[in-house]
Amino acid sequence: MASGSWAEVREKFQAALALSRVEVHKNPEKEPYKSKYGARVLLEEVRALLGPAPEDQEERPPAEDDVGAGDSARGLPAALVEVEGPGAQGAVRLAVIEFHLGLNHIDTEELSAGEEHLMKCLRLVRRYRLSPDCVSLYIQAQNNLGILWSEREEIETAQAYLDSSEALYLQYMKEIGSPPLDPTEHFLPEEEKLTEQERSKRFEKVYTHNLYYLAQVYQHKEVFEKAAHYCHSTLKRQLEHNAYHPIEWAINAATLSQFYINKQCFMEARHCLSAANVIFGQIGKNPTTEDRDMFQDAQWIPGNCATETEGDVPELYHQRKGEIARCWIKYCLTLMQNAQHSMQDNIGELDFDKQSELRALRKKELEEEESIRKKAVQFGTGELCDAISAVEEKVGYLRPLDFEEARELFLLGQHYVFEAKEFFQIDGYVTDHIEVVQDHSALFKVLAFFETDMERRCKMHKRRIAMLEPLTVDLNPQYYLLVNRQIQFEIAHAYYDMMDLKVAIADKLRDPDSHIVKKINNLNKSAMKYYQLFLDSLRDPNKVFPEHIGEDVLRPAMLAKFRVARLYGKIITSDPQKELENLATSLEHYRFIVDYCEKHPEAAQEIEVELELSKEMVSLLPTKMERFRTKMALT
């Protein structure tokens, strides 16, 4: 090619890149792809100037055209073939143009055309894919084909391309290792070629993209262990290469913590959340971080963390801060609940023997801390690592064994409740706000489990009621039926727990006064009111209770019936006739549970303990009522 033509090729190629990367942000609203179409014209002109592919670079027959472009898709290693001679050099340049045409068509939502160009790119340089000239180009083309097929929900095909990219990167780094050329360098004069440091940085970013997209694939396939592994690796590499935006990195790390929480890996979860706090704190302080739009093409676990524009940053900042706070709340709550489940007896009270056993195990857990920490994937090095460790050291990761330890986690969780509510307010974020309040209530509930003073436990449940009851006034049950049910059931259970505690306190007194009796009855009445509101919400428009209760509300409905039955039996009254009526109503609810489980055997599995107690009461109450009638007749 003449020097004049080559200069023209380079000039047109650079202009196309500028249109695609810079001018695209200036497009008019009615013509969002204007600069993309302009870039496409220039790329097609460059392709024409380069001429057709040399004969020995013609496309392979369709029979050879495997997904993942050949041997690498089948797990076979690539062989090193250097790009030598004008024919090979011409094929590589054409492949770069086909790659950019592929991206161009994908950006303008012409996926089939984009796929065709990317496949052409792979075929042109397949034999050179392990060479420093082509490895980055080849991996990028496969990564984009992986994204394309994932958008078509062809996950297996997407994974084949992405696995192939990962295998090629690992083989290249093992066998060659030198920083490869960036695709754009094939159109740069020698004096403008990139430094080895810049080449390495760009190549590592390409591999980080690959890991990121593999995380999405495994998340979609519900292979959560692998998804978490790739997520953690991606985040770690972003820090190592200083290629991240603090808001995006922090929310992704916090989201990853939820996976570890569900797996009860609290050390790893704490590490992710601590790192999220530290990196989020860099916002506005770290202008060297980059890649604001690095991952805008893919969905992070479990939601979409789309890249923000400058104008969105103030609101997005507060939203992400609130989301990270919610992840911290879940950490504190789940760790406390995990401890509760480990130490409670068969009626849900603190088992002191189990508590003592766990204390003995605590020493062993502490001894193993160092080895566990080494296995965990640590974020950052140097000062960053120290900053993350400083946050971690203030938060426990072992199950709390007494009230003081539980209270520390409670206070931390409550701090983040207040932080989350600053953004997720009832006006505009109804569902989110309610979930935060419910988590706050749950924190009080589990803290009460550790409290041995019954009066203080009552006060904790009273706090729960005080924060939940206003929500039932603000919510329209027509639009928030499920949420209303949840809140009604939770309030009912809080009153129920308070009543049980007040009865236990009264039992310790020789002669409970009328004030205590009145308090117990009022709590009883309030619990019944909210259980009944919950049960009434299950009725059809004609106010008829369903013959078959939906699976999603079966257990709470049966529990509500059981507790209402028990509550009627707990009403304190000096009127014998009223007491007899209460016992009859109690029996009616117990019978409902027994009869329903006989008609619907699957329900028995949901409430095994309550069903056995109900059967017992159905057997005992008629005799008790008959004795009561006899006594009334005699008096």
C-alpha positions in Angstrom: 0.0 0.0 0.0 1.3 3.4 -0.9 2.4 5.7 1.9 -0.3 8.2 1.0 -3.0 5.5 1.1 -1.7 4.2 4.5 -1.8 7.8 5.9 -5.4 8.0 4.8 -6.2 4.7 6.3 -4.8 5.7 9.7 -6.5 9.1 9.6 -9.9 7.6 8.8 -9.5 4.9 11.5 -8.6 7.5 14.1 -11.6 9.7 13.1 -13.9 6.7 13.3 -12.7 6.0 16.9 -13.2 9.6 17.8 -16.8 9.5 16.5 -17.6 6.3 18.4 -16.0 7.3 21.7 -16.1 11.1 22.0 -18.7 12.6 19.6 -21.3 10.0 20.6 -21.9 12.0 23.7 -22.8 15.1 21.6 -25.5 13.4 19.5 -28.9 15.1 19.3 -31.7 13.3 21.3 -33.6 12.4 18.1 -30.5 11.0 16.5 -28.7 9.0 19.2 -26.7 6.9 16.7 -25.7 9.8 14.4 -21.9 9.6 15.3 -22.0 5.7 15.2 -23.3 5.8 11.7 -20.7 8.3 10.7 -18.0 6.0 12.2 -19.4 3.0 10.4 -19.0 4.8 7.0 -15.4 5.6 7.8 -14.6 2.0 8.9 -16.1 0.7 5.7 -14.0 3.1 3.7 -10.9 1.8 5.6 -11.9 -1.8 4.9 -12.2 -0.9 1.1 -8.7 0.8 1.2 -7.2 -2.2 2.8 -8.5 -4.5 0.1 -9.7 -8.1 0.4 -8.2 -10.7 2.7 -5.2 -12.5 1.2 -6.1 -15.9 -0.3 -4.6 -17.9 2.6 -6.7 -15.9 5.0 -10.0 -16.8 3.4 -12.8 -17.7 5.8 -12.8 -21.3 6.9 -15.6 -23.7 5.6 -18.7 -23.7 7.8 -17.9 -27.2 9.1 -14.9 -25.8 10.9 -16.9 -22.9 12.4 -17.4 -24.1 15.9 -18.8 -21.9 18.7 -15.9 -20.2 20.3 -14.1 -20.3 17.0 -12.3 -23.6 17.0 -9.8 -25.4 19.1 -10.0 -23.1 22.1 -13.7 -23.8 22.5 -12.9 -27.5 22.8 -10.4 -26.8 25.5 -7.4 -27.3 23.1 -4.5 -25.0 23.5 -3.6 -22.5 20.8 -0.3 -22.8 18.9 1.9 -19.8 18.6 2.0 -18.5 15.0 3.7 -15.1 14.6 2.2 -12.4 12.4 4.8 -12.3 9.6 4.7 -10.9 6.1 2.4 -8.4 4.4 -0.4 -11.1 4.0 -0.6 -11.8 7.7 -0.3 -8.1 8.6 -3.1 -7.3 6.2 -5.4 -10.0 7.7 -4.8 -8.6 11.2 -5.7 -5.1 10.1 -8.8 -6.3 8.4 -9.7 -8.2 11.6 -9.4 -5.0 13.7 -11.8 -3.2 11.3 -14.2 -6.1 11.4 -14.0 -6.0 15.2 -14.9 -2.3 15.3 -17.7 -2.8 12.8 -19.0 -5.5 15.0 -19.1 -3.3 18.0 -20.6 -0.5 15.9 -23.5 -2.7 14.8 -24.1 -4.0 18.3 -24.1 -0.4 19.7 -26.8 0.5 17.2 -28.8 -2.6 18.1 -28.1 -4.6 14.9 -27.0 -7.7 16.7 -27.0 -10.1 13.8 -24.8 -7.9 11.7 -22.6 -7.3 14.8 -22.2 -11.1 15.2 -21.3 -11.5 11.6 -18.5 -8.9 11.8 -17.1 -10.3 15.1 -17.1 -13.9 13.6 -15.2 -12.6 10.6 -12.7 -11.0 12.9 -12.1 -14.3 14.7 -11.7 -16.2 11.5 -9.2 -13.8 10.1 -6.8 -14.1 13.1 -7.6 -17.5 14.5 -4.2 -19.0 13.6 -2.5 -16.0 15.2 -4.6 -15.8 18.4 -1.7 -16.7 20.7 0.6 -14.1 19.2 1.3 -10.8 21.0 -0.1 -9.0 17.9 -3.6 -10.7 18.1 -4.3 -12.2 21.5 -6.0 -9.1 23.0 -8.1 -8.6 19.8 -9.2 -12.2 19.8 -10.2 -12.2 23.5 -12.1 -8.9 23.1 -14.0 -10.3 20.1 -14.9 -13.4 22.0 -15.9 -11.4 25.1 -18.3 -9.3 23.0 -19.8 -12.4 21.4 -20.3 -13.8 24.9 -22.2 -10.6 25.8 -24.2 -10.8 22.6 -25.3 -14.4 23.1 -26.1 -13.7 26.8 -28.5 -10.9 25.7 -30.2 -13.5 23.5 -30.4 -15.6 26.6 -28.3 -18.4 24.9 -26.2 -18.8 28.1 -24.4 -22.0 27.1 -23.2 -20.4 23.9 -22.2 -17.2 25.7 -20.2 -19.3 28.3 -18.4 -21.2 25.5 -17.0 -17.9 24.1 -16.1 -16.6 27.6 -14.5 -19.8 28.7 -12.4 -19.8 25.5 -11.3 -16.2 26.3 -10.2 -17.1 29.8 -8.3 -20.2 28.6 -6.5 -18.2 26.0 -5.5 -15.5 28.5 -4.1 -18.0 30.9 -2.2 -19.9 28.2 -0.8 -16.6 26.9 0.4 -15.4 30.3 1.9 -18.8 31.1 3.7 -19.3 27.8 4.5 -15.8 26.6 3.6 -13.2 29.2 4.9 -10.1 27.5 2.3 -7.2 27.2 0.5 -7.7 23.9 -0.5 -5.1 21.4 -3.7 -3.2 21.8 -5.8 -3.6 18.6 -5.6 0.1 17.9 -1.8 0.0 17.6 -2.1 -1.7 14.2 -3.1 1.7 12.8 -0.5 3.8 14.7 2.9 4.9 13.5 5.8 3.4 15.3 6.5 6.6 17.3 3.0 6.6 18.7 2.9 3.0 19.8 1.9 2.4 23.5 4.4 1.7 26.2 4.7 -1.8 27.7 3.1 -0.5 30.9 0.1 0.9 29.0 -0.2 -2.3 26.9 -0.2 -4.4 30.1 -2.8 -2.2 31.7 -5.2 -2.5 28.8 -4.7 -6.2 28.4 -5.4 -6.8 32.1 -8.5 -4.7 31.7 -9.7 -7.0 28.9 -9.2 -10.0 31.1 -11.1 -8.3 34.0 -14.0 -7.8 31.6 -13.9 -11.5 30.8 -14.1 -12.5 34.4 -16.9 -10.0 35.0 -19.0 -11.5 32.2 -18.3 -15.0 33.4 -19.7 -13.9 36.7 -23.0 -13.0 35.0 -23.1 -16.3 33.1 -22.8 -18.3 36.3 -25.2 -16.1 38.1 -27.8 -16.7 35.4 -27.1 -20.5 35.6 -27.5 -20.2 39.4 -24.0 -21.7 39.9 -23.6 -19.2 42.8 -20.3 -20.4 44.1 -18.6 -19.8 40.8 -20.4 -16.6 40.2 -19.1 -15.3 43.6 -15.6 -16.5 42.8 -15.6 -14.5 39.5 -17.1 -11.5 41.2 -14.5 -11.5 43.9 -11.7 -11.9 41.4 -13.1 -9.0 39.3 -13.3 -6.7 42.2 -9.8 -7.6 43.4 -8.3 -7.0 39.9 -10.0 -3.7 39.6 -8.3 -2.5 42.8 -5.0 -3.9 41.8 -5.1 -2.1 38.4 -6.8 1.0 39.8 -9.5 0.6 37.2 -12.7 1.2 39.0 -15.3 3.8 39.9 -15.8 4.0 43.6 -19.6 4.0 43.6 -19.8 1.0 41.3 -17.1 -0.9 43.0 -18.5 -0.3 46.5 -22.1 -1.3 45.6 -20.8 -4.5 43.9 -18.7 -5.5 46.8 -21.6 -4.9 49.2 -23.9 -6.9 47.0 -21.3 -9.7 46.9 -21.4 -9.7 50.7 -25.0 -10.9 50.6 -23.9 -14.2 49.0 -21.4 -14.7 51.8 -24.0 -13.9 54.4 -26.4 -16.5 52.9 -23.5 -19.0 53.1 -22.9 -18.0 56.7 -19.4 -16.9 55.7 -19.5 -13.9 57.9 -15.7 -13.1 57.8 -15.8 -12.8 54.1 -19.0 -10.8 54.2 -17.5 -8.4 56.7 -14.5 -8.0 54.5 -16.6 -7.1 51.5 -18.7 -4.6 53.4 -15.6 -3.0 55.1 -14.0 -2.7 51.6 -17.2 -1.2 50.3 -17.1 1.5 53.0 -13.5 2.4 52.4 -13.8 2.6 48.6 -17.1 4.5 48.8 -15.3 7.0 51.0 -12.9 7.7 48.1 -15.7 9.4 46.1 -14.5 12.9 45.2 -11.0 12.1 46.6 -9.6 9.8 44.0 -9.6 11.4 40.5 -7.2 8.7 39.2 -9.8 6.0 39.2 -11.3 5.2 35.8 -13.7 3.1 33.9 -16.9 4.8 34.8 -18.6 2.9 32.0 -16.4 -0.2 32.2 -19.3 -2.6 32.9 -22.3 -0.8 31.5 -23.1 -3.7 29.1 -23.7 -6.3 31.8 -25.8 -6.9 34.8 -24.2 -7.3 38.2 -25.3 -9.7 40.9 -28.2 -9.5 41.6 -29.4 -6.2 40.0 -28.4 -3.8 37.4 -25.7 -1.3 38.5 -25.9 0.8 35.3 -23.4 3.6 34.9 -24.5 7.0 36.0 -24.1 10.3 34.3 -22.6 13.3 36.0 -26.0 14.9 36.6 -27.2 11.8 38.4 -24.3 11.6 40.8 -25.7 13.5 43.8 -28.9 11.3 44.0 -27.1 8.2 43.0 -24.5 8.8 45.7 -27.2 8.9 48.4 -29.0 5.9 46.9 -25.9 3.8 46.8 -25.0 4.9 50.3 -28.4 3.7 51.4 -28.0 0.4 49.6 -24.7 -0.3 51.2 -26.2 0.5 54.6 -29.0 -2.1 53.9 -26.3 -4.7 53.2 -24.8 -3.9 56.6 -28.2 -4.2 58.3 -28.6 -7.7 56.7 -25.1 -8.6 58.0 -25.9 -7.6 61.6 -29.4 -9.1 61.6 -28.4 -12.5 60.0 -25.4 -12.9 62.3 -27.6 -12.3 65.4 -30.4 -14.6 64.1 -27.8 -17.3 63.4 -26.7 -17.1 67.0 -30.3 -17.2 68.2 -31.0 -20.4 66.2 -27.9 -22.0 67.7 -28.9 -21.3 71.3 -32.7 -21.5 71.5 -34.6 -24.4 73.0 -37.7 -26.0 71.5 -39.9 -23.1 72.6 -37.6 -20.4 71.3 -36.0 -19.4 74.6 -32.3 -19.1 75.4 -30.9 -22.5 76.3 -28.1 -21.9 78.8 -26.5 -25.3 78.1 -26.2 -24.6 74.4 -24.8 -21.2 75.3 -22.1 -22.8 77.4 -21.2 -25.2 74.7 -20.8 -22.4 72.2 -18.6 -20.5 74.6 -16.3 -23.5 74.7 -16.2 -23.6 70.9 -15.4 -19.8 70.7 -11.8 -20.4 71.7 -11.4 -22.8 68.9 -13.0 -20.4 66.4 -10.6 -17.7 67.5 -7.6 -20.0 67.0 -8.7 -20.8 63.5 -9.3 -17.2 62.6 -5.8 -16.7 61.1 -6.1 -19.8 58.8 -9.6 -18.8 57.7 -8.4 -15.3 56.9 -5.6 -16.6 54.7 -8.1 -18.5 52.6 -10.3 -15.5 52.1 -9.8 -13.3 49.1 -8.3 -10.1 50.4 -8.9 -6.7 48.7 -6.2 -4.2 48.3 -2.6 -3.9 49.4 -0.6 -1.5 51.6 -2.6 1.5 52.9 -5.8 0.4 51.3 -5.6 -3.0 53.0 -4.8 -1.3 56.3 -7.8 0.9 55.9 -10.1 -2.0 55.3 -8.7 -3.9 58.3 -9.3 -0.9 60.5 -13.0 -1.0 59.6 -13.2 -4.8 60.0 -11.6 -4.7 63.5 -14.6 -2.7 64.8 -17.1 -5.3 63.7 -17.5 -8.9 65.1 -17.9 -11.8 62.7 -18.4 -14.5 65.3 -21.9 -15.4 66.6 -22.7 -13.2 69.6 -23.1 -15.4 72.8 -24.6 -12.9 75.2 -26.6 -9.7 75.4 -23.5 -7.4 75.4 -22.1 -8.9 72.2 -25.5 -8.9 70.6 -26.1 -5.3 71.6 -22.9 -4.3 69.8 -24.2 -5.8 66.5 -27.6 -4.3 67.2 -26.3 -0.8 67.6 -24.2 -1.1 64.4 -27.3 -2.4 62.5 -29.4 0.4 64.0 -26.8 3.0 62.8 -27.2 1.7 59.3 -31.0 1.6 59.6 -30.9 5.4 60.2 -28.5 5.8 57.3 -30.7 3.8 54.9 -33.8 5.7 55.9 -32.2 9.0 55.0 -32.6 8.0 51.3 -35.3 5.3 51.4 -38.1 7.5 52.7 -41.8 6.5 52.7 -42.6 9.2 50.2 -41.1 7.8 47.0 -39.6 4.5 48.2 -42.5 2.9 50.0 -41.5 -0.8 49.7 -37.8 -0.1 50.4 -38.7 2.1 53.4 -41.0 -0.6 54.8 -38.3 -3.3 54.4 -35.8 -1.2 56.3 -38.3 -0.6 59.1 -39.1 -4.3 59.2 -35.4 -5.1 59.5 -35.2 -2.6 62.4 -38.0 -4.4 64.1 -36.3 -7.7 63.5 -33.1 -6.3 65.1 -35.1 -5.5 68.3 -36.8 -8.9 68.2 -33.5 -10.8 68.1 -31.9 -8.6 70.7 -34.8 -9.3 73.0 -33.9 -13.0 72.8 -30.6 -12.3 74.5 -32.1 -10.1 77.2 -32.8 -11.9 80.5 -34.8 -9.0 82.1 -38.5 -9.6 81.0 -39.5 -6.0 81.6 -36.7 -4.8 79.2 -37.7 -7.4 76.7 -41.3 -6.0 76.8 -40.0 -2.6 76.1 -38.1 -3.9 73.0 -41.3 -5.4 71.6 -43.1 -2.2 72.4 -40.5 -0.3 70.3 -41.2 -2.7 67.4 -44.9 -2.0 67.6 -44.3 1.7 67.7 -42.4 1.7 64.5 -44.7 -0.8 62.7 -48.2 0.4 63.5 -47.9 3.8 61.7 -47.2 1.9 58.5 -50.6 0.2 58.5 -52.2 3.7 58.5 -50.1 5.0 55.6 -50.5 2.0 53.3 -53.4 1.5 51.0 -54.3 -2.3 51.4 -55.6 -2.4 47.9 -52.1 -1.7 46.4 -49.9 -3.1 49.2 -51.9 -6.2 50.3 -48.9 -8.5 50.8 -46.9 -5.9 52.7 -49.9 -5.1 54.8 -50.3 -8.8 55.7 -46.6 -9.0 56.7 -46.9 -6.0 59.0 -50.2 -7.1 60.5 -48.7 -10.5 61.3 -45.6 -9.0 62.8 -47.4 -6.5 65.0 -49.7 -9.3 66.2 -46.7 -11.4 67.1 -45.1 -8.5 69.0 -48.2 -8.1 71.1 -48.4 -11.8 71.5 -44.8 -11.9 72.8 -45.4 -9.0 75.2 -48.5 -10.7 76.6 -46.6 -13.9 77.2 -43.9 -11.9 79.0 -46.4 -10.0 81.1 -48.1 -13.3 82.1 -44.7 -14.7 83.1 -44.0 -11.6 85.2 -47.5 -11.9 86.8 -46.9 -15.6 87.6 -44.0 -14.6 89.8 -46.1 -12.3 91.9 -48.2 -13.7 94.7 -51.2 -11.4 94.0 -51.1 -9.6 90.6 -53.0 -6.3 90.9 -55.8 -5.2 88.6 -53.5 -3.0 86.6 -51.3 -6.0 85.5 -54.5 -8.1 84.7 -55.8 -5.2 82.6 -52.5 -4.8 80.8 -52.4 -8.5 80.0 -55.9 -8.4 78.6 -55.2 -5.3 76.5 -52.1 -6.9 75.0 -54.2 -10.0 74.3 -56.9 -8.0 72.6 -54.4 -6.1 70.5 -52.7 -9.3 69.4 -56.1 -10.8 68.4 -57.0 -7.7 66.5 -54.0 -7.8 64.3 -54.1 -11.6 63.8 -57.8 -11.2 62.8 -56.9 -8.4 60.4 -54.4 -10.7 58.8 -56.9 -13.6 58.5 -59.6 -11.3 57.2 -57.3 -10.1 54.4 -57.4 -13.7 53.1 -61.2 -13.6 52.6 -62.6 -13.2 49.1 -64.6 -10.1 48.0 -67.8 -11.7 49.6 -65.9 -11.9 52.9 -65.8 -15.7 52.7 -62.7 -17.5 54.1 -61.0 -19.7 51.5 -61.6 -23.4 51.5 -58.1 -23.8 50.2 -55.4 -21.5 51.6 -52.6 -20.5 49.2 -49.2 -22.1 49.7 -47.6 -18.7 50.2 -49.7 -17.8 53.2 -50.5 -21.3 54.5 -48.1 -21.4 57.4 -48.8 -17.8 58.7 -52.6 -18.4 58.4 -52.4 -21.6 60.4 -50.1 -19.9 63.0 -52.5 -17.0 63.2 -55.4 -19.4 63.9 -53.4 -21.3 66.5 -52.4 -18.2 68.3 -55.9 -16.7 68.3 -57.1 -20.0 69.8 -54.4 -19.7 72.5 -55.1 -16.0 73.1 -58.8 -16.7 73.8 -57.8 -19.2 76.4 -55.5 -16.7 78.0 -58.1 -13.9 78.6 -58.4 -13.2 82.3 -62.1 -12.6 83.4 -64.1 -13.0 86.6 -67.3 -13.7 84.6 -67.8 -17.4 84.3 -70.1 -17.2 81.3 -67.6 -15.0 79.5 -64.8 -17.5 80.3 -66.9 -20.3 78.9 -67.6 -18.4 75.7 -63.8 -17.7 75.3 -63.1 -21.4 75.7 -65.7 -22.3 73.1 -64.1 -19.8 70.7 -60.7 -21.2 71.4 -61.9 -24.7 70.7 -63.5 -23.5 67.4 -60.1 -22.2 66.2 -58.2 -25.4 67.3 -60.8 -27.5 65.4 -60.4 -25.4 62.3 -56.7 -26.3 62.2 -57.3 -30.0 62.8 -60.1 -30.2 60.2 -58.2 -28.3 57.6 -55.1 -30.5 58.0 -57.3 -33.6 57.6 -58.8 -32.3 54.3 -55.4 -31.0 53.1 -52.6 -33.3 54.4 -49.9 -31.1 52.9 -50.7 -28.4 55.4 -49.8 -30.8 58.3 -46.1 -30.6 57.3 -46.1 -26.8 57.6 -47.3 -26.8 61.3 -46.4 -30.1 62.8 -45.9 -28.9 66.4 -49.0 -26.6 66.3 -51.1 -29.4 64.8 -50.2 -31.8 67.6 -51.0 -29.2 70.3 -54.3 -28.4 68.5 -55.3 -32.1 68.5 -54.6 -32.2 72.2 -56.7 -29.1 72.9 -59.5 -30.4 70.8 -59.5 -33.5 73.0 -59.1 -31.7 76.3 -61.2 -28.5 76.0 -64.7 -30.2 75.7 -64.1 -32.0 79.0 -62.8 -28.8 80.6 -65.8 -26.8 79.4 -68.2 -29.5 80.7 -66.6 -29.3 84.1 -66.9 -25.6 84.0 -70.7 -25.8 83.1 -71.2 -28.2 86.0 -69.4 -25.8 88.4 -71.5 -22.9 87.1 -74.7 -24.9 87.7 -73.8 -25.7 91.2 -73.0 -22.0 92.0 
